[in-house]
Structures are given as structure tokens and as C-alpha cells.
């Protein structure tokens, strides 16, 4: 027996029950983008501000110090001037003592760009509801991301450990490598900026890997299939491309310029 | 949802690989310039222009921004454009500190 009171009947007949279609009452999606994607874009915009602040700070501090003006061949580490990046980052794992300027960082850049490609392929597979392909490309992305973070770990340990010769400091002692208070490559802030910029980026890559692992598990469990869309892969894809994008700028402003 | 379960359309990936090769070529070019050209303002400008090219391909194609609505594109691009002012202002500031010290 139905016991619906006249009042309830009146409400369910009202406009509240009908789907909303107007522009301003939630009837459509602003910018034709879903809530989640839009929020990811805004988050990435704010994150871009943080990275831009880091790189701008690098620019300010670099211009504040003396540049190295001699010939590149005669370059020696000194705390008196800003070092030439290709003289600092010139080693490669397993090739001790070989001068390979920027080779390792170029390899890292390619690994991250390639992980971006496998990420788009995962997004594309998701739009086709090809579960196997989504899994495959997510795994490749996780693999390349992990390789990138491992490369960065090697780069950090090499940077912290220093060169065989070290640098003769102002107080007459020889210093090897770098920490936040003193380093053999140049002004203190050079190493500080290296740690903060590449560290903040590396943290982003690490977070990205965690999100991708979640995506892989959810795909395997069929969560996205049941939901009817693979939008989560697209949103995390946006984040992953952003991390790649930031690296493109770090590569230019920290290593090339 | 797919029209029929178990029926998966063929992948359409040509544009992804095309974008990848463009970005790879630009990175290779940057790497080459780093060695054949002595450091100068000119070289730095080339690096920055090439970086913006790369950024364009990543944002427009991989992040699909090119295919979003104009409103979303401008919502992202205008605040990013303002950062150029931050960069110019603070590098000028850095030069001023440099002048004051040395």
C-alpha cells in the first residue's frame, strides 16, 4: 500500500525532480570539461606557479652572482662565480672519470618524454575501453617513471659525493661534493637550488608513480570499466604530462642556459 | 561504453608518435646547440624559444589543451603569461643586486 502523503507527492512533481538543463543551475559542464578534469587543470596551474617561482628565483640568484667569463677549457670550480652546468653535470654511471657533459641528463630527459608518450597511449587505450592496452601502457609509464627517479637518485648521490679532486676552499681545506651549507661547485645557493628544484620535481614524479600504481590496480580490478569511463587515467595523465613539462623547463634553465 | 562488449576499436596513435618525434628532434637540436655554439645571450634565446616549442607540443597535444574550449585555453594561458612579468622583474632585480655588490 502506498502511503505517500500529498506533500511528498507535491515535491516530487515539482521542478526539483526534473534533470537540470540550464547554464547556471548545474545543467551543463563549464568549458565542456568534467569537474575532475577542470580541477586538475586548476591544480596544475597553481603547481606551475610554484615551479615558476623556483625557476625565477634561480634566474634572480644567478644574475646576482658573477658569471664565469674565461674559456670553457680553463674552467675550474670556485665559490667566487656561478659554475658552467656542463662542467658540473658531466658524469655517467659506470664511466668514472670520463667527461660526458650533459649526457646523463639528456638520457633522463628522453626517459621522461618517453614515459609521457606511454601515458598518452594509456589514455588513448582507455577511451577505446581496451583494458589490456591500458594496463600495458600504464606499466610502461610506471617503469619509465621509476627509472627516471632512480637516475635522479644516482645524480644526487654523485652531486653530494663530489669529484675525485674536490675544490680548494677559501679556508685552505679541500671540500668534496655538496650539502646545503657548502659545496665544491660554486656559490652555496647553486647546490641549494639544485636540491630544491630537482628535489621538488622528483617528489612530483614519485607522487605520479604512486597515482599510476593506483590507476593500474583500479584498471585491473575493473573499477573504471564498471564506472563506464577511464577518466581517472586521463586526469592522472594530465598530471604526468605536467611533470614532464616542468622537466623540459628545468632541463633548459638549470642545465642548458 | 562500447557499443558491444568485447569489441575494441583499433588504436589511433599516429598523432602521438608524430608529436613524440617532434619533441625528440627539438631536444636533440638543443643538445647539439649546447656543444657547437659558445654560450651567449643569442644561444640562451634559442634555448628558450625551443623550450617554448616543446612546451607547446606537450600542452597542446599530450594534455589535449588545443582541443578544449577557448575559455579553458585562456583560463590557463593568461595566468601563465603573467609569469613572464615575474621573470623579467626578478631578473632585473638580480642584476641590480649584482651591480650593487660587484
HADDOCK unambig.tbl for C-alpha pairs under 7 A between the chains (distance, minus, plus):
assign (segid A and resid 31 and name CA) (segid B and resid 69 and name CA) 5.62 0.50 0.50
assign (segid A and resid 31 and name CA) (segid B and resid 71 and name CA) 6.21 0.50 0.50
assign (segid A and resid 31 and name CA) (segid B and resid 72 and name CA) 5.81 0.50 0.50
assign (segid A and resid 32 and name CA) (segid B and resid 69 and name CA) 6.95 0.50 0.50
assign (segid A and resid 45 and name CA) (segid B and resid 76 and name CA) 6.72 0.50 0.50
assign (segid A and resid 56 and name CA) (segid B and resid 87 and name CA) 5.35 0.50 0.50
assign (segid A and resid 56 and name CA) (segid B and resid 90 and name CA) 6.83 0.50 0.50
assign (segid A and resid 59 and name CA) (segid B and resid 91 and name CA) 5.81 0.50 0.50
assign (segid A and resid 60 and name CA) (segid B and resid 90 and name CA) 5.52 0.50 0.50
assign (segid A and resid 60 and name CA) (segid B and resid 91 and name CA) 4.62 0.50 0.50
assign (segid A and resid 60 and name CA) (segid B and resid 93 and name CA) 6.73 0.50 0.50
assign (segid A and resid 60 and name CA) (segid B and resid 94 and name CA) 4.34 0.50 0.50
assign (segid A and resid 61 and name CA) (segid B and resid 94 and name CA) 6.10 0.50 0.50
assign (segid A and resid 63 and name CA) (segid B and resid 91 and name CA) 6.63 0.50 0.50
assign (segid A and resid 63 and name CA) (segid B and resid 94 and name CA) 5.06 0.50 0.50
assign (segid A and resid 63 and name CA) (segid B and resid 95 and name CA) 5.40 0.50 0.50
assign (segid A and resid 63 and name CA) (segid B and resid 98 and name CA) 6.70 0.50 0.50
assign (segid A and resid 64 and name CA) (segid B and resid 94 and name CA) 4.62 0.50 0.50
assign (segid A and resid 64 and name CA) (segid B and resid 95 and name CA) 5.67 0.50 0.50
assign (segid A and resid 64 and name CA) (segid B and resid 97 and name CA) 5.64 0.50 0.50
assign (segid A and resid 64 and name CA) (segid B and resid 98 and name CA) 4.33 0.50 0.50
assign (segid A and resid 65 and name CA) (segid B and resid 98 and name CA) 6.24 0.50 0.50
assign (segid A and resid 117 and name CA) (segid B and resid 16 and name CA) 6.85 0.50 0.50
assign (segid A and resid 117 and name CA) (segid B and resid 20 and name CA) 6.70 0.50 0.50
assign (segid A and resid 120 and name CA) (segid B and resid 62 and name CA) 6.27 0.50 0.50
assign (segid A and resid 125 and name CA) (segid B and resid 11 and name CA) 6.99 0.50 0.50
assign (segid A and resid 128 and name CA) (segid B and resid 8 and name CA) 6.35 0.50 0.50
assign (segid A and resid 128 and name CA) (segid B and resid 9 and name CA) 6.14 0.50 0.50
assign (segid A and resid 129 and name CA) (segid B and resid 2 and name CA) 6.98 0.50 0.50
assign (segid A and resid 129 and name CA) (segid B and resid 8 and name CA) 6.86 0.50 0.50
assign (segid A and resid 130 and name CA) (segid B and resid 8 and name CA) 6.16 0.50 0.50
assign (segid A and resid 228 and name CA) (segid B and resid 1 and name CA) 5.69 0.50 0.50
assign (segid A and resid 238 and name CA) (segid B and resid 63 and name CA) 5.62 0.50 0.50
assign (segid A and resid 241 and name CA) (segid B and resid 58 and name CA) 6.98 0.50 0.50
assign (segid A and resid 241 and name CA) (segid B and resid 62 and name CA) 6.91 0.50 0.50
assign (segid A and resid 241 and name CA) (segid B and resid 63 and name CA) 6.57 0.50 0.50
assign (segid A and resid 245 and name CA) (segid B and resid 55 and name CA) 6.13 0.50 0.50
assign (segid A and resid 245 and name CA) (segid B and resid 58 and name CA) 6.70 0.50 0.50
assign (segid A and resid 248 and name CA) (segid B and resid 51 and name CA) 6.77 0.50 0.50
assign (segid A and resid 249 and name CA) (segid B and resid 51 and name CA) 6.71 0.50 0.50
assign (segid A and resid 252 and name CA) (segid B and resid 47 and name CA) 6.68 0.50 0.50
assign (segid A and resid 252 and name CA) (segid B and resid 51 and name CA) 6.90 0.50 0.50
assign (segid A and resid 256 and name CA) (segid B and resid 34 and name CA) 6.67 0.50 0.50
assign (segid A and resid 257 and name CA) (segid B and resid 44 and name CA) 5.55 0.50 0.50
